[in-house]
Amino acid sequence: MKLFQFRASPFNEKVCWALDFKRVPHERVSLLPGPHMMTVRKLTGRTQTPVLLTPEGAIDGSAGIIDWLDRAFPEPRLGYDEPSATESAKIEAWFDDDLGPRIRRAILGCALASPKFFSALFGEGRTPLQKSLYALTIPLAAPLVRKGNGITGSASIDDGRAAAREGLDFVAGRAARSGYLLDDRFGRADLTAAAMLAMVIDVADSPMRKPQPRPSAVTGLLAEFADHPGTAWVNEIYRRHRGASASFDGPSAYGDQGLQQGRAGVPPGGWGARFLYRECIRPQRRFLEMERTWQPSGAPA
């Protein structure tokens, strides 16, 4: 199986977490936001990530992929029995379709102000030269990123902050007794909420940790929620159940010593001017040509 992913995306983090939790052998291919659209559209006809290539075909959307993984690899289980299954679906839909996209506007709005940081955030695992070249294209991609994510100005970023606080308040209250959102055990509701909220938390030793150095806007956003009780819950869920300090490209390796990292970086041949044109400039040029008619396909789920 092969997973096409973004680094630093909560929707992709959900699927990586589920694959790691179930220790499902697979290969990962990291894509860059913007240029990813050409690759993903060929696989699914849409533009959202993550996309998992399975023996049954390509599946996109984190919720659908986790559904499939729980059927194909039932242990350890992430789903629930009724009535908790219905309650979990409501919690997941709330985070995936409402809170998550709003929170994403806040972190992306801050990150886009610094092309170097944006490149480091989504280009993790690539060489310093590749990240520098990708950073040069961010000003071209920024209008499409803002349009596709509903970032219309400071009000949308403030709304993202409000959504983060709403989600943190929820998990702090709901998990106060047992430490979990449902059935006194770790499940997909906890995984979803923690991954979404990790956008505004610097979760130590995790794939969602933010690179350094950080622009002041990102630092301020993380500091705003650092002392919230919900932040402590997210950090604890990651500490207990994530089991990986970083994502990877290439094949997974699950051995006796636990989760091992695949090879860092990207397939060979993406250097210098050839990399800049093939992976950045040529795709961005096509995206700008589509800007008048392109509409987002909806928040990934």
Buried (B, 14 or more C-beta within 10 A) or exposed (E): BBBBBBBBBBBBBBBBBBBBBBBBEBBBBBBBBBBBBBBBEEBBEBBBBBBBBBEEEBBBBBBBBBBBBBEEBEEEBBBBEEEBBEBBBEBBEBBBBBBBBBBBBBBBBBBBBBBBBBBBBBBBBBBEEBBBBBBBBBEBBBBBBBBBBBBEEEEBBEBBBBBBBBBBEBBBEBBEEEBBBBBEBBBBBBBBBBBBBBBBBBBEEBBBBBBEEBBEBBBEBBEBBEEBEBBBBBBEBBEEBBBBBBBBBBEBBBEEEEBEBBEBBBEEEBEEEEBBEEBBBEBBEEBBEEEEEBEBBEBBB
